[in-house]
Amino acid sequence: MRMSRTAMWVTAAAWLAIGTARAAVRVEGGLLRGASDGAIRYYKAIPYAAPPVGELRWRAPAPVLAWKGVREATAFAPACMQRGVSMPGEAPPRISEDCLYLNVWTTARDAAAGLPVMVFIHGGGFSNGSAAMPLYAGDRLAAKGVVVVTFGYRLGPFGFLATPALTAESSDHSSGDWGLLDQLAALSWVARNIAAFGGDPTRVTVFGQSAGAMSISLLMASPLAKGLFQRAIGESGGVFEPMQLAPNWLLAGAEKQGEAYAASLGTGSLAELRALPAARLLEGKSASITHPVLEGHVLPASPWEVFAAGRQNDVPLLVGSNEEEGRSLVDLSAVKAASFEADIAKAWGALPPALLAVYPHATDEAARQARADFERDLRFGWDMWAWARLQAASGKAPVFYYHFTQKPPFPAGSVYAGWGASHFAELWYVFDHLDQEPWAWTPADRRLAETTATYWTNFARTGDPNGPTVPTWPAFTAGTGRMLYLGTPVTVGPVADIATLKVFDGVYGAVRGSHGPGPAP
């Protein structure tokens, strides 16, 4: 790793006796004291920006405020303001508007370790989620020789409100992507400070699930993220649908949503909005303010347009989704054959008959399976296939594509019962945290957790998930269309559910006026 003389000086100054359990590390803002659990050192609630409160509400993140003395960094900060939880059964997190903090796990004993860095972006539909969830703890991945970072970012109306007044006051003539600006600020902090924890700022991998993966697809399309990461992993989430189908994601539509939201709170000015208590902002029409915005600054164009033109941040990419994503997203017990098409239309609008025809639903049992498959393909399967194809067609960096098929032993009677390889299911394996749940894990589950975590950390190390201890994972190309099946056993095969994905592709292509990059594998 080559470093400038200034960077070497900063790194040397930052590393103050890290070899001891109560080491003090210097970062922007001052000294930190973390703690250790065996070989793993962790530092929690590290500020990466100033608290976004008062006049800083709905502004780009401001620089960290310095502190005096040594700051204790052994307990998580509150999660960002939100309602509900991001995963079923999760304990509601402590919340605060003062929430721009990150956490670090490392095994490095000196600043010259130069370990690869993995930065996790949590999911939760851009409306909830927490970097403090036990499942996201970086200890097991860090034990494999990487530095792990998790962080909070503004959510819901705090993170994605656009209004004409906010746009007018902005020097960039934009508004609505405060949460994405937080993500960029966290990655910038990592670039400037991670060497203090033994991390290599030139080998940063962003990885995320659900809305976290959607965020990564947007960061790969954002010119502001260029150089902030060198690899990307997206699990079950991307933003590649035609924007003609999502007018509220465009600035004009988002501003109208924002005005309606402000009116629902009885406010008439931006000053009044900024003066409201944080809890009040979660009322009214806040549920509509939960998506990023193509506002011209952070996101000048849609990811599809950026990738199709070859203008993405071209880094090695690992993406995929799960076999039964839809089972965790819809109450399938309520699905009936007689109302199947009406229920789909109510949830998603009128759809072309050709699309519904590929999901047979003549009986109630068939309708339940069809609804689960439809939600899987619509929300996740097609996006990940499109993302992989776009990078393979227009990028120089390789793509590795997976389909997660393992069914965790979710207990009968639990909130997860009957879900199988559903949304969230891969997370226990990615973080190698099976032992956080007292479920009937099998030796096959444990082998797959070890294999999956090894693939992810190998990829962070070299941009290639392959290595001597795991089955060979071929790169995805438009010509071969091969993907890895993460299950028991781990196998390689053609793209899963390709027939229905091609139908979606045709529908979206007709909306755009073309079918996109290259032949569909």
C-alpha positions in Angstrom: 0.0 0.0 0.0 1.5 3.3 -1.0 0.8 6.3 1.3 1.7 9.9 1.1 4.2 11.4 3.7 1.3 13.2 5.3 -0.9 10.1 5.5 2.0 8.1 7.0 2.5 10.9 9.6 -1.3 10.9 10.5 -1.3 7.1 10.7 1.7 7.0 12.9 0.2 9.6 15.2 -3.2 7.9 15.2 -1.8 4.5 16.4 -1.2 5.0 20.1 -0.5 1.6 21.7 -3.3 -0.2 19.8 -1.7 -3.5 20.9 -3.3 -3.1 24.3 -7.0 -3.8 25.1 -7.6 -0.2 26.2 -5.8 1.5 23.3 -6.3 5.1 22.4 -6.7 5.8 18.7 -6.7 9.3 17.2 -9.3 10.0 14.5 -10.9 13.2 13.3 -12.3 14.9 16.3 -9.9 13.4 18.9 -8.9 10.3 20.8 -11.0 7.1 21.1 -10.7 4.3 23.6 -12.3 1.1 22.5 -12.4 -2.4 24.0 -11.5 -5.9 23.1 -13.1 -9.4 23.0 -10.2 -11.8 22.6 -8.3 -10.9 19.5 -11.1 -8.6 18.2 -10.9 -4.9 19.1 -14.0 -2.8 18.6 -14.8 0.9 18.7 -18.4 2.0 18.8 -20.3 5.2 18.3 -17.5 7.1 16.5 -18.9 10.3 15.1 -18.4 10.7 11.4 -20.3 14.0 11.0 -21.8 16.6 13.3 -25.3 15.9 14.7 -27.8 16.8 12.0 -30.1 18.7 14.3 -31.5 22.2 14.5 -30.3 24.2 11.5 -28.4 21.2 10.3 -31.6 19.2 9.8 -32.0 18.6 6.0 -28.5 19.7 5.2 -25.5 17.9 3.9 -23.5 16.3 6.8 -21.2 18.8 8.5 -17.7 18.0 9.8 -17.2 16.2 13.1 -17.2 18.4 16.2 -13.9 17.9 18.1 -14.0 16.6 21.7 -11.5 17.0 24.6 -9.7 14.1 26.3 -10.3 10.5 25.4 -13.8 9.5 24.2 -15.1 6.1 25.4 -16.1 4.1 22.3 -17.5 0.9 23.9 -21.3 1.3 23.5 -23.5 1.8 20.4 -25.1 5.1 19.6 -28.9 5.3 19.1 -30.3 4.4 15.7 -31.6 7.2 13.5 -35.3 8.3 13.9 -37.7 5.7 12.7 -40.9 3.8 13.3 -41.1 0.0 13.5 -38.2 -2.4 12.9 -36.3 -3.5 9.9 -36.5 -7.3 10.6 -39.4 -9.2 12.2 -38.8 -10.1 15.8 -36.1 -7.4 16.2 -36.2 -5.4 19.5 -37.0 -1.8 18.7 -33.8 0.2 18.8 -33.1 3.4 20.8 -33.6 6.3 18.4 -32.3 9.8 18.2 -32.0 12.5 15.6 -28.3 12.7 16.7 -27.3 9.4 15.0 -24.4 9.9 12.5 -22.0 7.4 14.1 -20.1 4.3 13.0 -18.6 1.2 14.5 -15.3 -0.6 13.8 -14.1 -4.2 14.4 -10.5 -5.1 13.8 -7.8 -7.6 14.7 -4.9 -5.4 13.5 -2.2 -4.7 16.1 -0.4 -1.9 14.3 -1.3 0.8 11.7 0.8 -0.9 9.0 -1.4 -4.0 8.9 -3.2 -2.8 5.7 -6.2 -5.1 6.1 -9.0 -4.9 3.6 -12.1 -3.0 4.8 -15.7 -4.0 4.6 -18.3 -1.3 5.2 -21.9 -2.5 5.7 -25.0 -0.5 4.8 -28.0 -1.8 6.7 -31.5 -2.3 5.1 -34.9 -1.4 6.3 -36.7 0.2 3.3 -35.0 3.5 3.9 -37.4 4.0 6.8 -35.9 1.9 9.6 -32.9 -0.2 10.6 -29.9 0.0 12.9 -26.1 -0.5 12.8 -26.3 -1.8 16.3 -28.3 -5.0 15.5 -26.4 -8.0 17.0 -26.7 -9.8 13.7 -24.5 -7.1 12.0 -21.7 -7.3 14.5 -18.4 -7.5 12.6 -16.5 -9.8 15.0 -16.7 -13.0 13.0 -15.8 -11.4 9.7 -13.0 -9.4 11.4 -11.6 -12.7 12.6 -11.0 -13.6 8.9 -8.6 -10.7 8.5 -10.7 -7.7 7.5 -11.7 -4.5 9.2 -15.5 -4.2 9.5 -17.4 -0.9 9.7 -21.2 -0.4 10.2 -22.9 3.0 10.4 -26.2 4.8 10.8 -27.7 7.1 8.2 -30.8 9.4 8.2 -34.0 7.6 7.4 -37.6 8.4 6.3 -38.4 12.1 6.2 -35.1 13.0 8.0 -33.1 11.3 5.2 -35.2 11.8 2.1 -37.4 14.9 2.3 -37.4 17.1 -0.8 -39.3 20.3 -1.1 -39.1 23.4 -3.4 -37.8 25.4 -0.4 -35.1 22.9 0.4 -34.1 22.8 -3.3 -34.0 26.6 -3.4 -31.7 27.0 -0.4 -29.3 24.4 -1.7 -26.2 25.5 -3.6 -26.5 22.3 -5.6 -30.2 23.1 -6.5 -31.2 19.7 -5.1 -32.8 18.1 -2.1 -34.0 14.7 -0.9 -30.9 12.6 -0.6 -29.7 13.5 2.9 -29.4 9.8 3.8 -27.2 9.1 0.7 -25.1 12.1 1.6 -24.6 10.5 5.0 -23.5 7.3 3.4 -21.0 9.3 1.3 -19.8 11.1 4.4 -19.3 7.8 6.2 -17.3 6.4 3.3 -15.2 9.6 3.2 -14.5 9.3 6.9 -13.3 5.7 6.3 -11.0 6.8 3.5 -9.4 9.4 5.8 -9.4 7.5 9.1 -9.5 3.7 8.7 -5.7 3.4 8.6 -5.9 4.2 12.3 -7.5 0.8 12.8 -5.1 -1.1 10.5 -7.4 -0.8 7.5 -6.3 -0.2 3.9 -8.2 2.8 2.5 -7.4 1.6 -1.0 -9.2 -1.7 -0.5 -12.7 -0.8 0.7 -15.7 -3.0 0.0 -19.2 -1.7 0.5 -21.8 -4.4 1.2 -25.4 -4.2 2.0 -28.7 -6.0 2.1 -32.2 -4.8 0.9 -32.2 -1.0 1.1 -28.5 -1.2 1.8 -28.0 -3.0 -1.5 -30.3 -0.5 -3.2 -28.0 2.2 -1.8 -25.0 0.5 -3.3 -26.5 0.4 -6.7 -27.1 4.1 -6.4 -23.6 4.8 -5.1 -22.1 2.9 -8.1 -24.1 5.4 -10.2 -23.2 8.5 -8.3 -20.2 10.6 -9.4 -19.8 11.7 -5.8 -18.8 8.2 -4.7 -16.0 7.8 -7.2 -12.9 6.4 -5.5 -14.6 5.8 -2.1 -14.8 2.1 -2.6 -13.0 -0.5 -4.7 -15.5 -3.4 -4.5 -19.2 -3.7 -4.1 -21.6 -6.5 -2.8 -25.4 -6.2 -3.2 -27.7 -8.6 -1.4 -31.3 -8.6 -2.5 -31.8 -5.0 -3.6 -31.2 -2.7 -6.5 -32.7 0.3 -8.4 -32.9 -0.6 -12.1 -36.6 -0.4 -13.0 -37.7 2.3 -15.5 -38.0 5.6 -13.7 -41.2 6.2 -15.8 -42.8 3.8 -13.3 -41.6 5.8 -10.3 -42.3 9.5 -11.0 -41.9 10.3 -7.2 -38.3 9.3 -7.4 -37.7 12.3 -9.7 -37.1 15.7 -8.1 -40.4 17.3 -9.2 -42.5 14.3 -7.9 -40.5 14.1 -4.7 -41.0 17.8 -4.1 -44.8 17.4 -4.5 -44.7 14.5 -2.0 -42.7 16.7 0.4 -45.1 19.6 0.2 -48.0 17.2 0.9 -46.1 15.8 3.9 -45.4 19.3 5.3 -49.0 20.2 4.9 -50.1 17.0 6.8 -48.0 18.3 9.7 -49.7 21.7 9.5 -46.5 23.6 8.7 -46.2 26.4 6.2 -42.5 27.1 6.0 -39.1 25.4 6.2 -38.3 27.2 9.4 -41.5 25.7 11.0 -40.5 22.3 9.8 -37.0 22.6 11.3 -38.5 23.8 14.6 -40.8 20.7 15.0 -39.7 18.1 17.6 -38.1 15.0 15.9 -40.9 12.7 17.0 -43.5 14.9 15.3 -41.8 14.4 11.9 -42.6 10.7 12.1 -46.3 11.6 11.9 -48.5 12.9 9.1 -47.6 11.5 5.7 -44.1 10.5 6.7 -44.6 7.0 5.3 -44.4 8.5 1.8 -41.0 10.0 2.4 -38.9 6.8 2.2 -37.0 6.7 -1.0 -34.0 8.4 -2.6 -34.4 11.1 -5.3 -32.9 11.6 -8.8 -32.2 15.2 -7.9 -29.3 16.0 -10.2 -26.4 16.3 -7.7 -26.0 13.0 -5.8 -27.9 11.2 -8.6 -27.8 13.0 -11.9 -29.4 9.9 -13.7 -30.9 6.6 -13.0 -28.6 3.6 -12.3 -29.9 1.9 -15.5 -28.9 4.9 -17.6 -25.5 5.3 -15.9 -24.6 1.6 -16.3 -25.9 1.3 -19.8 -23.7 4.2 -20.8 -20.7 2.7 -19.0 -20.4 5.7 -16.6 -20.7 3.7 -13.3 -18.1 3.5 -10.7 -16.5 0.4 -12.3 -15.5 -1.9 -9.5 -15.7 -5.7 -9.0 -19.3 -6.6 -8.2 -20.8 -9.5 -6.2 -24.7 -9.6 -6.3 -27.5 -11.9 -5.8 -30.8 -12.7 -4.1 -32.7 -15.5 -2.3 -34.9 -18.3 -3.6 -38.0 -17.5 -1.5 -37.7 -13.7 -0.9 -41.4 -13.1 -1.2 -42.4 -15.3 1.7 -41.4 -12.7 4.2 -43.1 -9.8 2.4 -46.7 -10.8 1.9 -49.3 -12.5 4.1 -49.7 -15.5 1.9 -52.4 -17.0 4.0 -54.8 -14.3 2.7 -54.0 -15.0 -0.9 -56.9 -16.5 -2.9 -57.1 -17.6 -6.5 -60.4 -15.6 -7.1 -58.8 -12.3 -6.0 -55.2 -12.9 -7.1 -55.2 -10.5 -10.1 -57.2 -7.8 -8.2 -54.9 -8.0 -5.2 -51.9 -7.6 -7.5 -53.5 -4.6 -9.2 -54.3 -3.1 -5.8 -50.6 -3.5 -4.7 -48.8 -2.7 -7.9 -51.3 -1.3 -10.4 -52.5 -2.9 -13.7 -50.0 -5.2 -15.2 -49.7 -6.7 -18.7 -51.6 -10.0 -19.0 -48.4 -11.6 -20.3 -46.7 -11.0 -17.0 -49.5 -12.5 -14.9 -49.7 -15.5 -17.2 -46.3 -16.8 -16.1 -47.5 -17.2 -12.6 -50.2 -19.9 -12.7 -52.9 -19.2 -10.0 -55.9 -21.3 -10.8 -56.1 -22.7 -7.2 -55.6 -21.1 -3.9 -52.5 -23.1 -3.3 -51.1 -22.2 -6.7 -52.1 -18.6 -6.1 -50.1 -18.4 -2.8 -47.0 -19.8 -4.6 -47.5 -17.5 -7.5 -47.8 -14.4 -5.2 -44.6 -15.4 -3.4 -42.7 -15.9 -6.7 -44.1 -12.7 -8.2 -42.9 -10.6 -5.2 -39.5 -12.4 -5.4 -39.0 -11.6 -9.0 -40.5 -8.1 -9.0 -38.7 -6.8 -6.0 -35.4 -8.6 -6.1 -34.7 -11.2 -8.8 -35.0 -9.0 -11.8 -33.0 -6.1 -10.3 -30.1 -8.3 -9.4 -30.1 -10.0 -12.8 -30.2 -6.5 -14.5 -27.4 -5.3 -12.3 -25.2 -8.3 -13.1 -25.9 -8.0 -16.8 -25.3 -4.2 -16.9 -21.9 -4.5 -15.2 -20.9 -7.5 -17.3 -21.9 -5.6 -20.5 -20.5 -2.2 -19.9 -17.9 -2.6 -17.1 -14.3 -3.8 -17.1 -14.4 -5.2 -13.6 -15.8 -8.7 -13.1 -19.2 -9.8 -11.8 -20.0 -12.7 -9.5 -23.7 -13.6 -9.3 -25.4 -15.9 -6.7 -28.7 -17.4 -5.7 -29.1 -18.3 -2.0 -31.2 -21.5 -1.6 -30.4 -22.6 2.0 -33.4 -22.9 4.3 -32.4 -21.8 7.8 -34.0 -24.0 10.6 -36.6 -21.4 11.5 -38.6 -22.8 14.4 -42.3 -23.6 14.1 -44.3 -20.9 15.9 -41.6 -18.3 15.4 -42.1 -15.1 13.3 -40.0 -16.8 10.6 -41.8 -20.1 10.5 -42.2 -21.5 7.0 -40.2 -18.7 5.3 -37.4 -20.9 4.0 -34.7 -19.1 2.0 -36.5 -15.8 2.4 -35.5 -12.1 2.5 -32.9 -11.7 5.3 -32.1 -15.5 5.3 -28.5 -15.1 4.0 -27.5 -12.6 6.7 -26.9 -15.2 9.4 -24.5 -17.0 7.0 -22.8 -13.8 5.6 -21.9 -12.6 9.1 -21.3 -16.2 10.3 -23.6 -15.6 13.3 -25.6 -18.8 13.5 -24.9 -19.1 17.2 -26.8 -15.9 17.9 -30.0 -18.0 17.6 -30.7 -21.2 19.5 -32.1 -22.9 16.4 -31.4 -26.5 15.2 -28.4 -25.5 13.0 -27.0 -28.5 11.1 -23.4 -29.2 10.2 -24.4 -28.3 6.6 -25.6 -24.8 7.9 -22.3 -24.3 9.6 -20.3 -25.3 6.5 -22.3 -22.9 4.4 -21.8 -20.0 6.9 -18.1 -20.6 6.9 -18.1 -20.8 3.0 -20.3 -17.7 2.6 -18.3 -15.6 5.0 -15.1 -16.8 3.3 -16.4 -15.8 -0.2 -17.3 -12.3 1.1 -14.0 -11.7 2.8 -12.0 -13.2 -0.1 -13.8 -10.8 -2.4 -13.0 -7.9 -0.1 -9.3 -8.9 -0.1 -8.8 -9.3 -3.9 -12.0 -8.5 -5.8 -12.5 -12.3 -6.4 -14.4 -14.6 -4.0 -12.4 -17.6 -5.0 -9.8 -19.3 -2.8 -8.4 -22.7 -1.9 -11.0 -23.5 0.7 -14.2 -22.8 -1.2 -15.8 -24.3 -4.3 -15.0 -22.4 -7.6 -17.2 -19.5 -8.4 -17.1 -18.5 -12.1 -17.5 -14.9 -13.1 -20.8 -14.1 -14.6 -20.9 -13.0 -18.3 -23.7 -12.3 -20.6 -22.5 -15.1 -22.8 -22.5 -17.9 -20.2 -25.1 -16.7 -17.7 -23.7 -18.9 -14.9 -24.4 -18.2 -11.2 -23.4 -19.8 -7.9 -26.1 -21.5 -5.9 -25.4 -21.0 -2.2 -27.0 -24.0 -0.6 -26.3 -27.6 0.3 -24.3 -28.4 -1.7 -22.8 -25.3 -3.3 -23.2 -25.6 -7.0 -22.9 -23.6 -10.3 -25.8 -23.4 -12.7 -27.8 -21.3 -15.1 -29.6 -18.1 -13.9 -32.5 -19.1 -11.6 -36.1 -18.3 -12.7 -34.9 -17.1 -16.1 -38.2 -17.6 -17.9 -40.1 -15.2 -15.6 -37.2 -12.7 -15.4 -37.2 -12.5 -19.2 -40.9 -11.6 -19.1 -40.2 -8.7 -16.7 -37.3 -7.7 -18.9 -39.7 -7.5 -21.9 -42.2 -5.4 -20.0 -39.6 -3.0 -18.7 -37.9 -2.8 -22.1 -41.2 -1.8 -23.7 -41.5 1.0 -21.1 -38.0 2.2 -21.9 -38.4 1.6 -25.7 -35.6 -1.0 -25.7 -34.6 -4.2 -24.0 -31.3 -3.0 -22.6 -27.7 -4.2 -22.8 -26.9 -7.2 -24.8 -28.7 -10.6 -25.2 -30.4 -12.0 -22.1 -28.5 -15.1 -21.0 
